[in-house]
Structures are given as structure tokens and as C-alpha cells.
């Protein structure tokens, strides 16, 4: 998801993100949400920290997708990249948190 998030920012920066190619960015979100629902059902009342971190990643990725869609309509180039820098950094940090949690859980 982090790599796709970076790609989305690059597409907006280059004025190449259109409504037609948004599904390329939303599909990973849909799959991640489905996985998280299943994992929560399996984990029961005691989900591992990595699943909580994954939930945060999903939330931040969804926020980035929304920002990409808004920004692609109004901004281009480095202005767009600057607008998206915060949401992208949040996704990247959440991705690192998932990796760290999985490592701590020896997964």
C-alpha cells in the first residue's frame, strides 16, 4: 500500500491521475479492508498489535486516496506534491509501524 500511495502522489504530481485510473489506487484499499475484517473475526477480543497498526495504515491510506482525488482536480506539479506530502508521510509512517509490529511479534 505504501508503494501504491507513492505512485498515486507521482501520478497527481505529473497530472496523470484521472477518474478512470483511480480504481488502481482504491483496489488495494478494498483488499486491505477485507483482510482486516477477516483478521479481526479470527483474532476475537485480543487482536495483535500488528492488526491495530494495519487498521491505522488503512485509515491513513483512505485519507490519502481522498486527498489524491481532491488534489488532482485543483493542483499540479510540486504544489500538488506539497499538498500531499503530509498524507503520504502518514501512510509511510503507518507502514513502518505495521512492519515494526510484525517484527516484534516474530511474524
Number of C-alpha atoms within 10 A of each C-alpha: 18 18 10 14 22 16 14 25 28 18 19 23 22 15 15 13 21 13 9 7 12 14 12 11 19 17 12 16 19 14 11 17 16 11 13 17 13 11 14 16 11 11 12 9 8 8 13 15 16 19 17 16 20 22 19 19 25 22 16 21 27 19 16 23 21 13 17 27 17 11 20 22 14 9 17 18 15 13 13 22 20 15 16 22 15 12 22 25 16 19 26 20 16 22 22 15 19 21 16 16 19 17 11 11 11 7 9
